[in-house]
Amino acid sequence: MVAEDAPTPWGIALEGVTVRYPNGTVGLNNVSLDIPPGSMVAIVGLSGSGKSTLIRTINGLVPVSSGVLRVGGATVSAARPGALRALRGEIGMVFQGFNLAGRASVLQNVLVGRLAHTPLWRTLLGAYRPADREIAYEALDSVGILHKLYARASDLSGGQQQRVAIARALAQQPKIVLADEPVASLDPPTAHGVMRDLRRINTERDLTVLVNLHLLDLAREYGVRMIGMRAGEVVYDGPAATATDRDFERIYGRAIGAADSLGGDASRERGVQ
C-alpha cells in the first residue's frame, strides 16, 4: 500500500556540469541532462566512468566545479551548506554495502530514515512518533519484509538487508531515490528481486529513481531510460530496452562479453563497478 500523502517527485537538470576533484581528476565533463519527475533511469558505465560522481553530485556530496545543477526547485550548484543538508533529507540513498547498523533491529534501521523529519531529542531518546513508526511499517511492507520487523539486521540475508536499506530510503518520504550499484554484491535471483522492487517503487509511487549499474541485462530490463557514461561524459542517452550491443560497446570502450551480464561472475572478480 502506498501512503496517501506520498510526496510529489522532483526532476533533475544539469547544464554543462563539470566536476573536477582536488587532485585534478575530472569526474564529470560538461554534462547536460534533463530528467523529468517520475523517471526510471539506469546509469551505466565501468569504474571511473563518472556514474558514481553523477549520483553524489545530485545529492550535493560532491560540489559542482562549473555549470548549473538543479534538483527540484533548488539550484544545488549555488546552495549553502544548510540548504544542502535540507536537500539530502529529501533524497533517499541506497548503497551497494547496505550501510545498516548490524546490531540494531530492522525497525530501528528503517526509522533512521526519519531523522531529517524528527526533533533531535526524540532521536536521542528513540522516542519516535507513532506516525513515524507507521511510515516505517508501510515502507517495510512495500518491499515485502515487514515480517522481519524485530530481527537484527546482521541476521538477514544480503537481499533482505538491501530491502531494509530501500525501506529506510522510503521512510524519508523522498522526492528522489538514488541507488549506487545496489545489486553488485547480490546473486542473480536476488538482484532481480531488488531491481523489481525499485521499478515497482517508481511506478506505484511515481517516484524519480536513478540506479547505477554496470550490467547490461539489468539496465535493459529494468531501466526505462538509460544513460551511458564513459570518462565523465554521456555517450548514450535513450531508451534502455532498445539499447544495442554496439551502444554498450561504445559505453564500455571494448567488445562486450559474458562478464557484462548478471550471470558473468568474472565482472565481480575484476572489480568492475
C-alpha positions, -999 to 999 in steps of 0.1 A, spaced: 0 0 0 13 34 -9 9 63 16 -18 87 6 4 117 13 32 104 -10 54 134 -19 55 149 -54 87 137 -72 114 160 -83 131 164 -116 168 169 -122 185 192 -146 223 195 -154 235 223 -177 271 219 -187 281 205 -153 318 197 -148 332 182 -116 369 184 -110 384 168 -79 412 184 -59 437 160 -74 428 172 -109 407 142 -119 376 151 -139 346 132 -126 321 149 -150 329 167 -181 304 193 -194 274 170 -187 239 182 -197 208 162 -188 171 167 -182 155 141 -161 117 147 -156 99 139 -124 89 103 -121 116 89 -144 132 55 -140 168 58 -152 196 33 -154 230 49 -154 256 25 -170 293 26 -171 325 10 -159 345 20 -129 358 56 -133 331 64 -159 316 91 -137 283 74 -128 290 75 -90 302 111 -93 269 119 -110 249 104 -82 269 121 -55 268 154 -73 230 153 -75 229 146 -37 252 175 -30 280 154 -17 304 164 -45 305 201 -54 300 213 -90 331 229 -104 312 247 -133 278 246 -148 244 246 -132 227 217 -114 190 220 -104 173 194 -82 136 200 -77 133 237 -71 168 241 -57 199 252 -76 223 228 -60 254 243 -76 248 275 -57 234 261 -24 248 269 10 256 240 35 223 243 53 204 241 21 224 211 10 216 193 43 179 200 37 182 187 2 197 154 13 167 150 36 145 148 5 167 123 -14 168 87 -5 201 69 -10 206 31 -15 242 18 -14 260 -13 -26 271 -20 10 237 -16 26 251 7 54 229 -8 81 236 -10 119 240 -48 122 231 -50 159 200 -28 156 166 -42 146 152 -38 112 127 -13 125 154 8 142 174 9 109 144 20 89 135 47 114 169 63 106 151 75 75 130 97 97 160 116 112 156 146 89 120 149 100 124 142 137 135 166 166 169 158 179 156 149 214 133 123 200 162 108 180 185 106 211 158 90 232 145 67 205 111 83 211 98 82 176 62 94 170 35 68 162 32 84 127 69 78 121 65 42 130 36 38 107 57 53 79 84 27 87 59 -2 87 45 9 54 80 12 39 89 -23 51 56 -37 38 62 -22 4 94 -42 -1 79 -74 14 99 -76 46 75 -64 73 77 -98 90 113 -92 99 104 -60 118 122 -70 150 150 -91 136 186 -79 139 199 -66 106 230 -87 108 208 -119 108 193 -111 74 205 -123 40 221 -98 16 189 -94 -4 169 -88 28 194 -63 40 192 -44 7 154 -43 10 158 -29 45 181 -2 30 154 6 4 127 8 31 150 32 51 152 54 20 114 53 15 109 62 52 123 96 43 93 101 20 118 112 -6 113 132 -38 141 112 -55 158 78 -48 194 74 -59 208 38 -59 245 34 -63 253 -2 -75 225 -16 -53 228 -52 -66 266 -56 -73 271 -79 -43 239 -100 -47 233 -133 -65 213 -131 -98 178 -141 -84 182 -117 -55 195 -89 -78 164 -92 -100 142 -91 -69 158 -59 -57 155 -43 -92 119 -53 -94 113 -35 -60 130 -4 -73 110 -4 -105 77 -10 -86 85 19 -63 90 41 -94 57 30 -110 35 28 -79 47 60 -63 56 79 -95 89 85 -78 121 96 -96 146 67 -94 182 67 -107 201 34 -105 238 30 -112 245 -3 -129 273 -19 -149 254 -50 -161 237 -46 -195 209 -71 -190 197 -54 -158 198 -20 -175 178 -32 -204 152 -50 -184 145 -25 -156 155 9 -169 131 29 -189 157 54 -199 194 46 -200 223 70 -196 256 56 -206 288 72 -193 324 70 -202 353 91 -190 329 115 -173 309 121 -204 274 110 -216 279 88 -246 244 73 -247 210 87 -237 179 69 -249 155 40 -243 170 12 -222 151 -17 -238 163 -10 -273 200 -3 -265 221 -25 -287 253 -43 -281 271 -17 -302 257 10 -278 272 -9 -249 305 -13 -267 306 25 -271 299 29 -234 324 3 -222 351 11 -248 355 -25 -257 336 -55 -270 311 -68 -245 310 -104 -233 295 -128 -207 312 -109 -179 290 -79 -186 257 -97 -179 243 -107 -145 255 -143 -149 291 -133 -156 310 -138 -123 342 -125 -140 329 -90 -138 329 -92 -100 363 -109 -99 377 -79 -119 360 -55 -96 340 -38 -124 317 -12 -109 
